Amino acid sequence: MNGIKWPEGKKSAVMFSFDVDGDTTWENGNKGLPNGEKYIKSLSVGQYGPKRCVDRIMDMLERYNVRATFFVPGLTAERYPELIKRIAEAGHELGHHGYAHERFAGRTVEEQIEIIEKSKKILEDLTGQDITGFRTPSGDWSIETPGLLYERGFRYSSSMRGDDRPYRTVIDGEETDLIEIPTKWEVDDYVAMAYNMYPAEPAGQDRISCYRCVEDNFMREFEGHHRYGLCISFMSHPQVIGSPGRIRILDHLLKEITSREDVWVATGSEIADWYRDNYPKGGK
Ligand SMILES: [Zn+2]
């Protein structure tokens, strides 16, 4: 089923990614409520991620010698600069995740440029890394967004859902060197297990899924992607996967995946670079 030829004869590729949203998603959610700026409990749900969970996740990654990709809003990086530096110092990759976790769809080109350039600079100044990866925060991007990213040195995005292999993003009708590494809702811990009473998450309430079942879902998706020679991009959020109980799901995934010699575990930029170098425009 059109698998990809991965480096060194590996059969499939796995990208572990973590969206360190911090307070931002809850600030945005509160804005829609009467007197929303006064709500602070929901903010603490997000704050739990940078406060307690990112370090726990990094310890787990170190145990399995895995380098991951952390997508961080610029505002979160400003609030937790030491944490962001620690992520970079541990050898992980930082990626762009908006400034205040804002929706790009519906914003003017000028507003999008400001967000892109501002957060890129914040992350680069803090870490010394070239920030070349992007994950769209809160829903969709606009038709102009990929072109604006590409013009500003971005080399890949992990935002879309429509494939289980990397591909070249088409901008103005042309395939470009901006590589998309799609992810999926079914490997997003937020969909399975995030919860808050007010504002309601999920909107209809009634969800903290069985951890054993979530682990089984994730493992089955890995097995399926591996069988067909594809690329899976696990999308996690520290305040969800990094709790003392749920970190076991990550532990088991890492244990299983790193025990397979024919799996390539890589960062977003490594996967994008490899795909760009080996799958020329007009190919497939
Ligand atoms: Zn996010």
Residues whose N, C-alpha, C, O or C-beta is under 5 A from the ligand:
A	BS01	ZN	D19 D21 P137
